[in-house]
Amino acid sequence: MAVSSGDGWNTRLTKVTTADNEYESLSPPLVQTSTFTFPTAEMGGARFAGDEPGYVYTRLANPTVALFEQAVADLEGAEAGLAFGSGMGAISGTLLHLLRAGDHVLCSEGVYGSTYGFLQWMQEHAQISHTFSPLQSEEQMRAAITPKTKVIYVESPINPTLDLVDIGLAARVAHACGLKLVVDNTFLTPYLQNPIALGADIVVHSATKYLGGHGDVIAGVAVGSMHAMQAMRLSTLKDIGAVLSPFDAWLLLRGMRTLALRMDRHVQVAREVAAWLANQPAVSDVRFPEWGDERQQAIYQRQMRGPGALISFEVKGGIEAGRRLMNGLKLIRIAVSLGDVQSLIQHPASMTHCLVPPAQREQMGITDGLIRLSVGIEDSADLIADLAQSLAAV
Ligand code: 4LM
């Protein structure tokens, strides 16, 4: 599928990020409050009991946060959403909701470094084990499922190798075995991939990235069935407490209005930069999600409407050469994170994935020389000129 602005995507984005309200304000009201007042003691009790609608306390729910939650749920085609104070809040809140001591998670061979860290934490503190698998065929998936497996957890494209997992296949296998499928859709956003439509039960995002889009918010969100989101709200959100602030929800709603515009632009610039990098004799192993082998390309065609804007590559000469490239850049900034309007470059083995042990990194395909570039919305000619001047010095 080609990248397209989709049927009414820009219109949808403006609609889901605004709300009719008593002030008739165009921009949604920012309800920056920690608590809500009750007209009577009885009414307060009834709200706590769930017998009366109405807000109680922002750790449970807040109108500005609720608008953000519903916006992401609508765009992902899910019944409901739940906002968290970070992507890791959404991931840990979702997994702790789905799993009990003694359970097992089957995970794609490669996830963001802190997701790896949280899987390790669950193993050490909660007796919830995990295994990694490339999940590249039904046989491979079934072979890795044990009687204790309750969840298949997938990142696609995987951070930072950009390998793809067939989400529809993972959903069919998960459901045939009575498991839940959780997909991290951070790298593509609902504009380029809809895991719920492909069969995922819960989709998580680091909203810090493209949803916010401007590098000024740390946030997360999960979407899924009304039942699952309500259960998570009352357990892993309320009682663990990684909540999103109303102001950050408001910033996210503002950022999301331009999600389609930004994603189209990110993809266009990334395609040009990736094509240029692939032609440089000093660069090797350029990975871009629409360029995989035949099997990966088939997955791409089935489930994605564009490659996103992450590129991973090596500089010949290994990590020392890679560091020289990074240090010589003038426009592209050295930073972790991704999905911002500014291009960011980082070295996964010493940064985002430094806590993954070297042998595990190797297993995941994260070589020591791998560099990850998050392409922003700048002019591709300027980005290419910056890379060229730095590469020439390497
Ligand atoms: C990074 N990533 O890669 P919060 N899921 C995915 C991610 O890439 C991340 C998170 C969740 C990077 C951050 C430094 C696929 C984060 C976690 O940072 O907790 O919002 O998201 O550079």
Residues whose N, C-alpha, C, O or C-beta is under 5 A from the ligand:
A	BS01	4LM	S86 G87 M88 Y112 N159 D184 T186 S206 T208 A219 V336 S337 L338 T352
